[in-house]
Amino acid sequence: MLSPALVLLSGGLDSTTTLAIAKSQGFSCHALTFDYGQRHNAELNAAKKIAQTMGVKSHTVFKLALDQFGGSALTDKSIAVPDFQAAATAIPITYVPARNTIFLSIALGLAETLPAQDIFIGASSVDYSGYPDCRPEFFTAFNHLANLATQSGIEGRPFTVHTPLLYLSKAQTLQTGIALGIDYSLTVSCYQASEEGLACGQCDSCMLRKKGFEDAGLADVTRYSKA
């Protein structure tokens, strides 16, 4: 019998690769997607299609209202999504306050009820936008917290938070996913995609994705808006 695992699935390139990796490691995968008040539903629609295509055991879409406190261009439509800036060093306005902490906390609760002791998240600390909750030390600290704060943890059924992409470039992530048979045309990464899933081609996420395809020597299968 395969061990269960919970995979955070946004519908983007990284989380889809992470799901494929978890499946390749022999886990029976449950997917968790967050409808958190983001700018568009294209990622949610992509996640639903990917979950179905990749045959997950279950797919939970969890509703949150992170747009209630805003503070990010991804949850507050009055804040414009900036174009990619190669020389930028500050944490960008697309950072959603405490997002990975909130997401992983909810994932931990769902994992404990499934039950599943393995949680996968597709964060990278290499080709990313400098978000503090994508750093290795954050995941080390959260894994420690997970086993202090749960019945499973203190009763000897510890959780492991897996971050298989943490030290991979976007190109390496794409090469890994292609080897596992992923159709990346199903994925949506753009911060301001149209409802049809067309990417802007200018935001941080789009530019990192473009560079990944280029560096990996792969044709970019992203669907871009003509505008």
C-alpha positions as CSV (number, residue, x, y, z in Angstrom):
1,M,0.0,0.0,0.0
2,L,1.4,3.4,-1.0
3,S,2.0,6.0,1.8
4,P,-0.2,9.0,1.5
5,A,1.2,12.5,1.0
6,L,-0.3,15.9,0.8
7,V,0.9,18.2,-2.0
8,L,0.3,21.9,-2.1
9,L,-0.9,22.5,-5.7
10,S,-1.3,26.0,-7.0
11,G,-1.6,25.2,-10.7
12,G,1.8,26.6,-11.5
13,L,5.0,25.2,-12.9
14,D,6.7,24.5,-9.5
15,S,3.8,22.9,-7.7
16,T,3.0,20.7,-10.6
17,T,6.6,19.4,-10.8
18,T,6.4,18.8,-7.0
19,L,3.3,16.7,-7.5
20,A,5.0,14.6,-10.2
21,I,8.1,14.1,-8.0
22,A,5.9,13.0,-5.0
23,K,4.1,10.5,-7.3
24,S,7.4,9.3,-8.7
25,Q,8.7,8.6,-5.2
26,G,5.8,6.2,-4.6
27,F,3.4,8.4,-2.6
28,S,-0.4,8.2,-3.0
29,C,-1.0,12.0,-3.4
30,H,-3.7,14.2,-2.1
31,A,-3.7,17.8,-3.5
32,L,-4.5,21.0,-1.6
33,T,-5.2,24.2,-3.5
34,F,-5.9,27.6,-1.9
35,D,-8.5,30.0,-3.2
36,Y,-7.1,32.9,-1.1
37,G,-8.5,36.0,-2.9
38,Q,-5.8,36.1,-5.6
39,R,-6.1,38.4,-8.6
40,H,-7.4,35.7,-11.0
41,N,-8.9,32.2,-11.1
42,A,-6.7,30.9,-13.9
43,E,-4.4,29.2,-11.5
44,L,-7.3,27.6,-9.6
45,N,-8.7,26.3,-12.9
46,A,-5.3,25.0,-13.9
47,A,-4.9,23.2,-10.5
48,K,-8.2,21.5,-10.9
49,K,-7.3,20.2,-14.4
50,I,-3.8,19.1,-13.3
51,A,-5.2,17.3,-10.3
52,Q,-7.6,15.4,-12.5
53,T,-5.0,14.7,-15.2
54,M,-2.4,13.5,-12.8
55,G,-4.9,11.3,-10.9
56,V,-4.6,12.5,-7.3
57,K,-6.4,10.6,-4.6
58,S,-8.3,13.7,-3.5
59,H,-8.3,17.4,-4.3
60,T,-9.3,20.0,-1.7
61,V,-9.8,23.6,-2.7
62,F,-9.6,25.6,0.6
63,K,-11.1,29.0,0.7
64,L,-9.3,31.8,2.5
65,A,-9.8,35.6,2.3
66,L,-6.3,36.9,2.5
67,D,-7.5,39.9,0.4
68,Q,-9.2,41.1,3.6
69,F,-5.9,42.4,4.9
70,G,-4.3,42.9,1.4
71,G,-0.8,44.4,1.5
72,S,0.1,42.6,-1.7
73,A,-0.4,43.1,-5.5
74,L,-1.6,39.6,-5.6
75,T,-4.5,40.2,-3.2
76,D,-5.3,43.9,-3.6
77,K,-6.4,44.9,-7.1
78,S,-5.7,48.6,-6.3
79,I,-1.9,47.7,-6.3
80,A,-0.5,47.2,-9.7
81,V,1.6,44.1,-10.5
82,P,5.1,45.5,-11.4
83,D,7.1,44.4,-14.4
84,F,10.2,42.3,-13.8
85,Q,13.2,44.3,-12.6
86,A,16.5,42.5,-12.9
87,A,18.4,44.7,-10.5
88,A,15.7,44.7,-7.7
89,T,16.9,43.6,-4.2
90,A,14.0,44.5,-2.0
91,I,11.1,42.1,-1.3
92,P,8.6,42.9,-4.0
93,I,5.0,44.1,-3.6
94,T,3.9,40.7,-4.9
95,Y,4.9,39.2,-1.5
96,V,1.7,38.0,0.3
97,P,2.2,38.5,4.0
98,A,2.9,35.2,5.8
99,R,1.4,33.2,2.9
100,N,3.5,30.0,3.2
101,T,3.2,30.0,7.0
102,I,-0.6,30.2,6.6
103,F,-0.7,27.6,3.8
104,L,1.5,25.1,5.6
105,S,-0.4,25.5,8.8
106,I,-3.7,24.6,7.1
107,A,-1.9,21.8,5.2
108,L,-0.7,20.5,8.5
109,G,-4.2,20.3,9.9
110,L,-5.5,18.5,6.7
111,A,-2.5,16.1,6.7
112,E,-3.2,15.1,10.3
113,T,-6.8,14.3,9.5
114,L,-6.1,12.3,6.3
115,P,-3.7,11.0,7.9
116,A,-0.5,11.7,6.0
117,Q,2.9,12.4,7.5
118,D,4.5,13.8,4.4
119,I,3.7,17.3,3.0
120,F,5.2,18.5,-0.3
121,I,5.6,22.2,-1.3
122,G,7.2,23.5,-4.5
123,A,9.2,26.4,-3.1
124,S,12.6,27.4,-4.6
125,S,15.3,29.5,-3.0
126,V,17.3,29.7,-6.3
127,D,15.1,31.3,-9.1
128,Y,12.5,33.1,-7.0
129,S,11.5,36.7,-6.1
130,G,13.2,36.9,-2.7
131,Y,10.2,36.0,-0.5
132,P,11.3,35.3,3.1
133,D,9.1,32.3,3.4
134,C,10.9,30.5,0.5
135,R,14.2,30.2,2.4
136,P,15.6,26.9,3.6
137,E,15.7,28.1,7.3
138,F,11.9,28.8,7.1
139,F,11.1,25.2,6.1
140,T,13.5,23.8,8.7
141,A,11.8,25.9,11.4
142,F,8.3,25.0,10.2
143,N,9.1,21.3,10.2
144,H,10.2,21.6,13.8
145,L,7.0,23.5,14.7
146,A,4.9,20.8,13.0
147,N,6.2,18.1,15.3
148,L,5.9,20.3,18.4
149,A,2.3,21.5,17.7
150,T,0.5,18.3,16.7
151,Q,-0.8,15.1,18.3
152,S,0.8,13.1,15.6
153,G,4.2,14.7,16.3
154,I,4.2,14.2,20.0
155,E,2.8,10.6,19.7
156,G,5.7,9.5,17.5
157,R,4.2,10.0,14.0
158,P,6.3,12.9,12.9
159,F,5.6,15.1,9.8
160,T,8.2,15.8,7.1
161,V,7.9,18.9,5.0
162,H,9.4,18.0,1.6
163,T,10.9,20.8,-0.6
164,P,12.3,18.9,-3.6
165,L,12.8,22.1,-5.7
166,L,14.4,24.2,-3.0
167,Y,17.9,24.1,-4.5
168,L,16.9,23.7,-8.1
169,S,17.0,26.5,-10.7
170,K,13.9,26.9,-12.9
171,A,15.7,25.2,-15.7
172,Q,16.5,22.2,-13.5
173,T,12.9,22.1,-12.3
174,L,11.6,22.0,-15.9
175,Q,14.1,19.3,-16.9
176,T,13.0,17.2,-14.0
177,G,9.3,17.7,-14.9
178,I,9.8,16.9,-18.6
179,A,11.6,13.7,-17.6
180,L,8.5,12.8,-15.5
181,G,6.1,13.5,-18.4
182,I,4.6,16.8,-17.3
183,D,2.7,18.9,-19.9
184,Y,3.6,22.4,-18.8
185,S,1.1,23.9,-21.2
186,L,-1.5,23.0,-18.5
187,T,0.2,25.2,-15.9
188,V,-0.3,28.9,-15.1
189,S,2.4,30.9,-13.3
190,C,1.6,34.5,-14.3
191,Y,0.7,36.9,-11.4
192,Q,-1.9,38.6,-13.6
193,A,-3.1,36.0,-16.1
194,S,-6.3,36.4,-17.9
195,E,-9.3,34.3,-16.9
196,E,-8.4,32.1,-19.9
197,G,-5.0,31.5,-18.5
198,L,-3.0,33.8,-20.8
199,A,0.2,35.1,-19.3
200,C,1.3,38.7,-19.4
201,G,4.9,37.9,-20.1
202,Q,6.2,40.8,-18.0
203,C,5.9,40.1,-14.3
204,D,8.5,38.4,-12.1
205,S,6.9,35.0,-12.4
206,C,6.6,35.2,-16.2
207,M,10.2,36.3,-16.6
208,L,11.6,33.5,-14.3
209,R,9.5,31.0,-16.2
210,K,10.7,32.3,-19.6
211,K,14.3,32.2,-18.5
212,G,13.8,28.6,-17.2
213,F,12.6,27.4,-20.6
214,E,15.4,29.2,-22.3
215,D,18.2,27.9,-20.0
216,A,16.8,24.4,-20.2
217,G,16.8,24.5,-24.0
218,L,13.1,23.8,-24.1
219,A,10.4,25.4,-26.3
220,D,8.3,27.7,-24.1
221,V,4.8,26.2,-24.1
222,T,3.3,29.1,-22.1
223,R,0.2,30.8,-23.6
224,Y,0.8,34.5,-23.7
225,S,-1.6,37.4,-24.2
226,K,-1.2,39.1,-27.5
227,A,-1.5,42.4,-25.6
